[in-house]
Amino acid sequence: MNSPTILLVDDDSGMMDLLSMRLQSAGYRTLCADCGTAALAAMEERLPEMVMTDLRMEEMDGLTLFEEIHRRWPSLPVVVLTAHGSIAEAVKATQQGVYSFLTKPVDKDELLSTIERALQTVPEKQSDQPEEGPVITRSPKMFNVLEQTRLLAQSEVNVLLTGESGTGKELIARELHRRSHRADKPFVPVNCSAIPADMLESELFGHVKGAFTGAIRDHQGLFAAAHQGFLFLDEIGDMPLPLQAKLLRVLQDKTIRPVGGTENINIDVRVVSATHKDLFNSIQQGDFREDLFYRLNVVNIALPSLRQRREDILLLANYFLNRIADRNRGARKQLSPQAIGRLLEYNWPGNVRQLENVMEQCAALSPSTVISETLVTNAIPGSIGNSMRPLSEAKRDFEREYIATLLKSTDGNMRLAAKLAGRNRSDFYKIVSRHRLDVTAFKR
């Protein structure tokens, strides 16, 4: 059940079949693609534990495919095979980050030992199944974010989380905290845009009694409250310039001075910040300090928008509906196929937060256990998207995403997926074949 999946990429079908049989006999699951484009499409649907690709292929060679894989999934091991091996090619491949370079015909023992070593480097969660825990996802893009989170949690570097509003930046910050050695220490969030500018300094650094009108007692700031733990500075791009200079000093010296105080206080805090703004643009406009940016942005984690991870839309919608049912101790409501289509075609400017609000509204207003397309349409304002593409292209892309989502949601059950799509099984098989979707890739 838990056998690793290996994606084989080769334009020689005979060689690919031979490798596939050899690996399956060794206990591995295999996926096959006859070109680089098909391989990337397959990986968007189901992320394997490793990739084994031929070097010489039409359209996209093995190293070009590796570069694209490494850009999207940098921790995924890739092994390159070729019948045209040379020292120069092997050196180039390994310098670029290819895990290993093997020459055909590959010795069986060497092949299996290489795979075994490569799989030892695979992140603990490299699967297209929904992520268990605080982050609900089956998206390769989000798995990449979670892998970065796992690796960074054990370090002490400052992390800047970027992404649109509602993409889950605080959730990732909490995940960093949960996986770190500071997990049993405080996690203190502060929204820099929600606190008035004249109060933010006092909230962050504290104040002493009599520091200003209304300061009737000493006040511990949020930095002190987060001592030995995490301080999450949300919407850091909205912090006033004068306070940015003081924050920079705190990060450099690891000390704070309360407003009105005369003595510095040592602090041990790991700072994680987040923003939906383009801080480079803010720096150019003089609204954000460049030195503070580089102090905060030691490592950047960019969160994808919900429209960039559409495979998660239905997964998250059902998660929210389950949670609503549990909270209200009522019957779980489900989405009609038309309502699902409406969710999948919308561009979600408010991202996951907006999706949650829409599910709350639809569940509350639906008189039956089935949520209709009309309810969903009434809950999401505006048009289905911001960018106008040719109708044929939009219809093709939507149909492919819709079918892939149905197959994922039903774990590759063609009968159930066809029923949800309102098509007979014969027509549904034709649609699946037209989009070159591998049904076995969606089965658990």
Long-range contacts (C-beta under 8 A, 24 or more apart in sequence): 1-444, 3-27, 3-28, 3-29, 4-28, 4-29, 4-48, 4-49, 4-50, 4-119, 4-122, 5-29, 5-30, 5-31, 5-46, 5-48, 5-49, 6-30, 6-31, 6-48, 6-49, 6-50, 6-51, 6-52, 6-115, 7-31, 7-32, 7-33, 7-39, 7-42, 7-43, 7-48, 7-50, 7-51, 7-52, 8-32, 8-33, 8-52, 8-53, 9-33, 9-34, 9-35, 9-36, 9-38, 9-39, 9-51, 9-52, 9-53, 9-54, 9-57, 9-62, 9-65, 10-34, 10-53, 10-54, 10-57, 10-81, 11-35, 11-54, 11-57, 11-58, 12-54, 15-54, 15-104, 19-52, 22-108, 22-111, 23-115, 26-112, 28-115, 31-438, 31-441, 35-59, 35-60, 36-60, 36-61, 36-62, 36-64, 36-65, 36-68, 38-436, 39-65, 40-65, 40-68, 40-69, 41-436, 42-438, 42-441, 43-69, 43-72, 43-73, 43-140, 44-140, 44-311, 45-128, 45-311, 45-404, 45-408, 45-437, 45-438, 45-441, 45-442, 46-128, 46-441, 46-442, 47-73, 47-76, 47-126, 47-127, 47-128, 47-140, 47-143, 48-76, 49-76, 49-77, 49-119, 49-122, 49-126, 50-76, 50-77, 50-78, 50-79, 50-99, 50-115, 50-118, 50-119, 50-122, 51-76, 51-77, 51-78, 51-79, 52-78, 52-79, 52-80, 52-81, 52-115, 53-78, 53-79, 53-80, 53-81, 54-80, 54-81, 54-82, 55-80, 55-81, 55-82, 55-84, 55-89, 55-93, 56-82, 56-83, 56-84, 63-92, 63-93, 63-96, 63-98, 66-93, 66-96, 66-97, 66-98, 67-96, 70-96, 70-97, 72-140, 72-141, 72-144, 73-140, 73-143, 73-144, 74-144, 75-121, 75-122, 75-123, 75-126, 75-144, 75-147, 76-122, 76-126, 77-118, 77-119, 77-121, 77-122, 79-114, 79-115, 79-118, 81-106, 123-147, 123-150, 124-150, 125-150, 128-408, 129-444, 130-315, 133-175, 134-171, 134-174, 134-175, 134-178, 135-168, 135-171, 135-172, 135-175, 136-312, 136-315, 136-316, 136-319, 137-309, 137-312, 137-315, 138-311, 138-312, 138-315, 138-408, 139-304, 139-309, 139-311, 139-312, 141-304, 141-308, 141-309, 142-304, 142-309, 142-312, 145-172, 145-301, 145-303, 145-304, 146-175, 148-299, 148-301, 149-175, 149-176, 149-179, 149-301, 150-179, 152-176, 152-299, 152-301, 153-177, 153-178, 153-179, 153-180, 154-179, 154-180, 154-181, 156-270, 157-298, 157-299, 158-251, 158-270, 158-271, 158-272, 158-273, 158-295, 158-296, 158-297, 158-298, 158-299, 159-272, 159-273, 159-298, 159-299, 159-300, 159-301, 160-236, 160-272, 160-273, 160-274, 160-275, 160-279, 160-296, 160-297, 160-298, 160-299, 160-300, 160-301, 161-272, 161-273, 161-274, 161-275, 161-300, 161-301, 161-303, 162-274, 162-275, 162-276, 162-279, 162-300, 162-301, 162-302, 162-303, 163-276, 163-302, 163-303, 163-304, 163-305, 164-276, 164-303, 164-305, 164-349, 164-351, 165-276, 165-350, 165-351, 165-353, 166-306, 166-350, 166-351, 166-352, 166-353, 166-354, 167-303, 167-304, 167-305, 167-306, 167-351, 167-352, 168-303, 168-351, 168-352, 169-234, 169-274, 169-303, 170-232, 170-234, 170-274, 172-301, 172-303, 173-230, 173-232, 173-272, 173-274, 174-232, 176-230, 176-272, 177-229, 177-230, 177-272, 180-230, 180-270, 182-228, 182-229, 182-230, 182-270, 185-227, 185-228, 185-229, 185-230, 186-225, 186-226, 186-227, 186-228, 186-229, 186-230, 187-226, 187-229, 187-230, 187-232, 188-222, 188-225, 188-226, 188-229, 188-230, 188-231, 188-232, 189-232, 189-234, 190-222, 190-231, 190-232, 190-233, 190-234, 191-234, 191-235, 192-233, 192-234, 192-235, 192-236, 192-237, 192-238, 192-239, 193-234, 193-235, 193-238, 194-235, 197-240, 197-243, 200-239, 200-240, 200-243, 201-243, 201-246, 201-259, 202-259, 204-243, 204-247, 204-256, 205-246, 205-250, 205-256, 205-257, 205-258, 205-259, 206-256, 206-258, 206-259, 206-261, 207-258, 207-259, 207-260, 207-261, 208-258, 208-259, 208-260, 208-261, 210-260, 211-258, 211-259, 211-260, 211-261, 212-259, 212-260, 215-259, 215-260, 218-258, 219-258, 221-256, 221-258, 223-250, 223-256, 223-267, 223-269, 224-256, 224-265, 224-267, 226-267, 226-269, 227-267, 227-268, 227-269, 228-268, 228-269, 229-269, 229-270, 230-269, 230-270, 230-271, 230-272, 231-269, 231-270, 231-271, 231-272, 232-272, 232-273, 232-274, 233-271, 233-272, 233-273, 233-274, 233-296, 234-273, 234-274, 235-274, 235-275, 235-276, 236-273, 236-274, 236-275, 236-296, 237-275, 237-276, 237-277, 237-279, 237-282, 237-287, 237-288, 238-277, 241-287, 241-288, 241-289, 244-288, 244-289, 244-292, 245-289, 245-292, 247-292, 248-289, 248-291, 248-292, 248-295, 251-292, 251-295, 251-296, 252-295, 271-296, 305-348, 305-351, 306-348, 306-351, 306-352, 306-354, 306-355, 307-347, 307-348, 310-344, 310-401, 310-405, 311-401, 311-404, 311-405, 311-408, 313-343, 313-344, 313-348, 313-355, 313-405, 314-340, 314-343, 314-344, 314-405, 314-408, 314-409, 315-408, 315-409, 316-352, 316-355, 316-356, 317-343, 317-355, 317-359, 318-409, 320-355, 320-356, 320-359, 320-360, 321-359, 321-363, 321-371, 324-359, 324-360, 324-363, 325-363, 331-369, 332-369, 333-362, 333-363, 333-366, 333-368, 333-369, 333-370, 333-371, 334-369, 334-370, 334-371, 335-370, 335-371, 335-376, 336-370, 336-371, 336-372, 336-373, 337-420, 337-421, 337-422, 338-372, 338-373, 339-371, 339-372, 339-373, 339-375, 339-376, 340-402, 340-405, 340-406, 340-420, 341-373, 341-398, 341-402, 342-373, 342-376, 342-377, 342-380, 343-376, 344-398, 344-401, 344-402, 344-405, 345-384, 345-385, 345-398, 346-380, 346-384, 346-385, 347-384, 347-385, 347-386, 349-386, 354-380, 399-431, 399-435, 400-435, 400-437, 403-428, 403-431, 403-432, 403-435, 403-437, 404-435, 404-437, 404-442, 407-432, 407-437, 407-439, 407-442, 408-442, 410-442, 411-442, 411-443, 411-444, 412-439, 412-440, 412-441, 412-442, 412-443, 412-444, 414-439
